[in-house]
Amino acid sequence: MKKSGDGNHENDENQGKASSQNSQSLVLPPRGDYQTLLSYQKAEVIYQITFRFCQSFLKKGDRTADQMVQAARSGKQNIVEGSKAATTSKEMEIKLTNVARASLEELLEDYRDFLKVRDLPIWNKDSKEAKYVRKMSYNSHISYESFRPFVDTRPAEVVANIAICLIHQANYLLDRQLKGLEQAFLQDGGLRERMTRARLQARDEQKNRRGKG
């Protein structure tokens, strides 16, 4: 039979471990999987479409093609890097997400310019075509395969407009994401503030355990 003192000591150890884990979670909150972010999924599709668009409809070596592919890649990769930075630096996560947003805005202008200089129409957001693209994007997990048949068979005008619709959607999601990140930063602070709170909490819990002993 265990002595009551041994049981108390065991409880104290368990409480100490739990306290340590709680303090750690305050300092380094769990990082979400960036692949589950809808903004990332759309940015991935945008990159795939843009790469093929430039191969099919722009001349090899065209600077605009290089810029468009780079902007599409930057949009995707900075969402990834921002997610990876989330555990240690909210400021860096916000900064990289802003870079992703700016890159996609640059790409949006390139697609618009492509259509304008060729006197090709830009779909109105309420057009049946734009609504159809939005409907295709309602899936909880969006992938390039949903759009491959259109990219492989439709003319440049259609592919560019599909990309424009998707960029608008991604930008909307990134704007919401940034708003949430900024609110969280104002409420919870950065790593330094979380470390201070964790230290104070650990100190208080230690005092409480001593008081109970």
SULVENQUI-V875750 format. One record per pair of residues at least 24 apart in sequence whose ideal C-beta (glycine too) atoms are under 8 Angstrom apart, sorted by sequence separation. I is the first residue (numbers start at 1). J is the second residue. D is the distance in Angstrom with one decimal. If there is no record, write none. Layout:
BEGIN
{{I & J & D} {I & J & D}}
END
This chain:
BEGIN
{{76 & 100 & 7.6} {47 & 72 & 4.3} {74 & 99 & 6.8} {75 & 100 & 4.9} {78 & 103 & 6.6} {46 & 72 & 5.6} {47 & 73 & 5.8} {74 & 100 & 7.0} {75 & 101 & 7.9} {47 & 75 & 7.2} {75 & 103 & 4.2} {133 & 161 & 8.0} {137 & 165 & 8.0} {43 & 72 & 7.8} {46 & 75 & 6.7} {47 & 76 & 4.9} {74 & 103 & 3.8} {75 & 104 & 4.2} {129 & 158 & 7.9} {133 & 162 & 5.6} {137 & 166 & 7.0} {46 & 76 & 7.4} {72 & 103 & 7.6} {130 & 161 & 7.6} {134 & 165 & 6.8} {43 & 75 & 4.9} {44 & 76 & 5.7} {71 & 103 & 4.8} {72 & 104 & 7.8} {75 & 107 & 6.6} {129 & 161 & 6.7} {133 & 165 & 4.1} {137 & 169 & 5.9} {43 & 76 & 4.2} {71 & 104 & 7.2} {133 & 166 & 7.0} {71 & 106 & 4.7} {72 & 107 & 5.5} {130 & 165 & 5.4} {134 & 169 & 7.2} {40 & 76 & 7.0} {43 & 79 & 5.7} {71 & 107 & 4.1} {120 & 156 & 7.6} {121 & 157 & 7.1} {120 & 157 & 4.6} {123 & 161 & 4.6} {40 & 79 & 4.7} {67 & 106 & 7.8} {68 & 107 & 6.0} {71 & 110 & 6.9} {122 & 161 & 6.7} {39 & 79 & 5.9} {40 & 80 & 6.9} {120 & 160 & 7.6} {121 & 161 & 7.9} {123 & 164 & 7.2} {37 & 79 & 6.6} {68 & 110 & 4.9} {114 & 156 & 7.4} {115 & 157 & 6.7} {122 & 164 & 6.8} {123 & 165 & 7.1} {40 & 83 & 7.6} {67 & 110 & 6.6} {68 & 111 & 7.7} {125 & 168 & 7.4} {34 & 79 & 6.2} {115 & 160 & 5.6} {34 & 80 & 5.2} {37 & 83 & 6.9} {64 & 110 & 6.4} {114 & 160 & 5.6} {115 & 161 & 7.4} {34 & 82 & 8.0} {34 & 83 & 3.6} {111 & 160 & 4.9} {33 & 83 & 7.9} {34 & 84 & 7.3} {64 & 114 & 7.8} {32 & 83 & 6.7} {31 & 83 & 6.6} {111 & 163 & 5.4} {112 & 164 & 6.9} {31 & 84 & 7.2} {111 & 164 & 5.1} {32 & 86 & 7.4} {31 & 86 & 5.0} {31 & 87 & 4.7} {107 & 163 & 7.9} {108 & 164 & 6.4} {111 & 167 & 7.3} {29 & 86 & 7.8} {30 & 87 & 7.8} {43 & 100 & 7.0} {50 & 107 & 6.8} {57 & 114 & 7.9} {29 & 87 & 6.7} {46 & 104 & 7.1} {28 & 87 & 4.8} {108 & 167 & 4.7} {28 & 88 & 7.0} {107 & 167 & 6.2} {108 & 168 & 7.5} {39 & 100 & 7.8} {43 & 104 & 7.0} {46 & 107 & 7.3} {104 & 167 & 5.3} {108 & 171 & 7.4} {104 & 170 & 5.7} {105 & 171 & 6.7} {104 & 171 & 5.7} {101 & 171 & 6.3} {104 & 174 & 7.3} {101 & 174 & 4.5} {100 & 174 & 6.2} {101 & 175 & 7.2} {97 & 174 & 6.3} {101 & 178 & 6.9} {97 & 177 & 6.1} {98 & 178 & 6.6} {97 & 178 & 5.6} {94 & 178 & 6.6} {97 & 181 & 6.5} {94 & 181 & 5.0} {93 & 181 & 6.1} {94 & 182 & 6.4} {90 & 181 & 6.6} {94 & 185 & 6.6} {90 & 184 & 6.7} {91 & 185 & 7.2} {42 & 137 & 7.1} {49 & 144 & 7.1} {75 & 170 & 7.2} {79 & 174 & 7.7} {90 & 185 & 4.6} {48 & 144 & 4.0} {45 & 142 & 6.0} {45 & 143 & 6.7} {49 & 147 & 6.3} {53 & 151 & 7.3} {90 & 188 & 7.6} {44 & 143 & 7.8} {45 & 144 & 5.0} {52 & 151 & 5.4} {57 & 156 & 4.2} {90 & 189 & 7.9} {91 & 190 & 5.8} {41 & 141 & 6.5} {42 & 142 & 6.2} {44 & 144 & 7.1} {56 & 156 & 7.4} {90 & 190 & 5.3} {41 & 142 & 4.9} {45 & 146 & 7.8} {89 & 190 & 6.6} {90 & 191 & 7.6} {41 & 143 & 7.3} {45 & 147 & 6.4} {49 & 151 & 5.7} {57 & 159 & 7.4} {89 & 191 & 6.1} {53 & 156 & 7.3} {56 & 159 & 7.7} {88 & 191 & 5.7} {38 & 142 & 7.4} {53 & 159 & 5.3} {52 & 159 & 8.0} {53 & 160 & 6.8} {49 & 159 & 6.7} {53 & 163 & 6.6} {49 & 162 & 6.8} {50 & 163 & 6.3} {49 & 163 & 5.1} {46 & 163 & 6.2} {49 & 166 & 7.2} {46 & 166 & 5.2} {45 & 166 & 6.1} {46 & 167 & 6.0} {42 & 166 & 5.6} {46 & 170 & 6.3} {42 & 169 & 5.7} {43 & 170 & 5.4} {42 & 170 & 4.1} {39 & 170 & 5.7} {42 & 173 & 6.8} {39 & 173 & 4.0} {38 & 173 & 5.6} {39 & 174 & 5.2} {39 & 177 & 5.8} {37 & 177 & 7.6} {27 & 191 & 7.0} {29 & 194 & 7.9} {28 & 194 & 8.0} {27 & 194 & 5.0} {26 & 194 & 5.5} {27 & 195 & 5.4} {26 & 197 & 5.9} {27 & 198 & 4.8} {26 & 198 & 4.3} {24 & 198 & 7.5} {23 & 198 & 4.2} {26 & 201 & 6.8} {23 & 199 & 7.8} {23 & 201 & 6.0} {22 & 201 & 7.3} {23 & 202 & 4.9} {19 & 201 & 7.9} {20 & 202 & 7.6} {19 & 202 & 6.2} {19 & 205 & 4.7} {19 & 206 & 7.8} {15 & 205 & 7.7} {16 & 209 & 7.5} {15 & 209 & 6.4} {12 & 209 & 6.1} {12 & 213 & 7.5} {8 & 213 & 7.8}}
END
